[in-house]
Amino acid sequence: MKPIIVFLATAGFSMAHAALAQDCQQLWVERNSYYKELGYCFKTQTAIEYFGNGGCHIRNESEVPLTSSQRARINQIQNLERSRGCNVDSESMSCDQLWIERNSIYKHSGFCFKTRRAIEYFGNGGCRYQNEADVPFSTADRARITEITRLERESHCD
């Protein structure tokens, strides 16, 4: 039994190192591959050029039927992209993409969502903060939330 445990621990260790070894481009490709596989129609020129929109049938990102494990991995990738300073083309992001990125920061920081949409998308498992004012955002996270909020306002997002 112990060799199996050691093997699994080693396999997990290797996968963690592989995830850390991914560069910004690899993270972007992995994240968007989930959407492509499920039929999402990309809106940014970069994504259309890379993945194409052949066979796409879902135009609203929030309607992509991601599993909870896929959603968790996408959130993990977004956090890695943020922590590495990956250049996410926010100016061309849809309202749904902006909403997801902004709320991913809240989720990662332990905020307990109140809206049905956010609870359905992110869940409230592991949440610790009921009030937004209590969430201990880093300076970088606060700045990113402010930037995303500005972009949402300029794009007339709901």
C-alpha positions in Angstrom: 0.0 0.0 0.0 2.8 2.4 0.8 4.3 2.3 -2.7 1.0 3.3 -4.2 0.8 6.3 -1.8 4.3 7.3 -2.7 3.6 6.9 -6.4 0.4 9.1 -6.1 2.3 11.7 -4.1 5.1 11.7 -6.7 2.6 11.9 -9.5 0.8 14.8 -7.8 4.2 16.5 -7.2 5.1 16.1 -10.9 1.8 17.5 -12.1 2.2 20.5 -9.8 5.6 21.2 -11.2 4.3 20.8 -14.7 1.6 23.4 -14.0 4.2 25.8 -12.6 6.3 25.3 -15.7 3.6 26.5 -18.1 4.2 29.9 -19.6 1.6 32.6 -20.2 0.9 31.3 -23.8 0.4 27.7 -22.5 -1.9 28.9 -19.8 -4.0 30.9 -22.2 -4.2 28.0 -24.6 -5.2 25.5 -21.9 -7.9 27.9 -20.5 -9.4 28.7 -23.9 -9.3 25.0 -25.0 -12.0 24.2 -22.5 -14.3 26.7 -24.2 -13.4 25.6 -27.7 -14.1 21.9 -26.9 -17.6 22.8 -25.7 -18.5 24.9 -28.7 -17.9 28.5 -27.6 -17.7 31.1 -30.4 -14.7 33.3 -29.6 -14.9 37.0 -29.9 -11.3 38.2 -29.7 -9.3 38.2 -32.9 -6.4 36.4 -31.1 -8.6 33.5 -30.0 -10.3 33.3 -33.4 -7.0 33.2 -35.2 -5.7 30.5 -32.8 -8.7 28.3 -32.4 -11.1 29.3 -35.1 -14.8 29.4 -34.7 -15.7 26.4 -36.9 -18.4 24.3 -35.3 -19.0 26.8 -32.6 -22.6 27.2 -31.4 -22.5 29.0 -28.0 -22.2 32.7 -28.2 -22.6 33.6 -24.5 -19.6 32.5 -22.4 -21.8 32.1 -19.3 -23.8 29.4 -21.2 -20.8 27.2 -21.8 -21.6 23.9 -19.9 -18.3 23.7 -17.9 -18.1 21.0 -15.2 -17.1 22.1 -11.7 -13.6 20.7 -12.2 -13.2 22.5 -15.5 -14.4 25.7 -13.8 -12.0 25.2 -10.9 -9.1 24.6 -13.3 -10.0 27.8 -15.3 -10.0 29.8 -12.1 -6.6 28.3 -11.2 -5.2 29.2 -14.6 -6.6 32.8 -14.3 -4.9 33.1 -10.9 -1.6 31.8 -12.3 -1.9 34.2 -15.2 -2.5 37.1 -12.8 0.3 36.1 -10.5 2.7 35.9 -13.4 1.7 39.2 -14.9 0.5 37.5 -18.1 -0.8 40.1 -20.6 -4.5 39.4 -20.7 -6.1 41.5 -23.5 -8.7 43.1 -21.2 -9.7 45.7 -23.7 -11.2 43.1 -26.1 -12.8 41.0 -23.4 -16.6 40.5 -23.4 -18.8 41.5 -20.5 -19.0 37.9 -19.4 -15.2 37.5 -19.5 -14.7 40.7 -17.5 -17.4 39.5 -15.0 -15.7 36.1 -14.7 -12.2 37.6 -14.2 -13.4 40.1 -11.6 -15.3 37.6 -9.7 -12.5 35.0 -9.9 -10.5 37.4 -7.8 -13.3 37.6 -5.2 -13.6 33.7 -5.2 -9.8 33.3 -4.8 -9.9 35.7 -1.9 -12.7 33.9 0.0 -15.7 36.1 -0.7 -19.1 34.5 -0.2 -21.2 35.3 -3.2 -24.8 36.6 -2.8 -26.1 36.7 -6.4 -27.6 33.6 -8.0 -25.4 33.9 -11.1 -22.2 34.1 -9.0 -23.2 31.2 -6.7 -24.1 29.0 -9.7 -20.9 29.8 -11.5 -18.4 29.8 -8.7 -20.2 28.2 -5.7 -19.6 29.3 -2.2 -17.5 26.4 -1.0 -14.6 27.6 1.1 -15.9 31.2 1.3 -14.9 33.1 4.5 -16.0 36.7 4.0 -19.7 37.8 3.9 -18.9 41.5 3.5 -16.8 42.8 0.6 -15.1 45.3 2.9 -13.7 42.4 5.0 -12.0 40.7 2.0 -8.1 41.0 2.4 -7.4 41.8 -1.3 -3.7 42.4 -2.2 -2.9 45.8 -3.7 -2.5 44.1 -7.1 -6.0 42.5 -6.8 -7.6 45.8 -5.8 -6.0 47.5 -8.8 -7.2 44.7 -11.1 -10.7 44.9 -9.8 -10.7 48.7 -10.3 -9.5 48.2 -13.9 -12.0 45.6 -14.7 -14.8 47.6 -13.2 -13.8 50.6 -15.3 -13.8 48.4 -18.4 -17.2 47.0 -17.5 -18.6 50.5 -17.1 -17.1 51.7 -20.4 -18.5 48.6 -22.2 -22.0 49.2 -20.6 -22.0 45.8 -19.0 -25.0 45.0 -16.8 
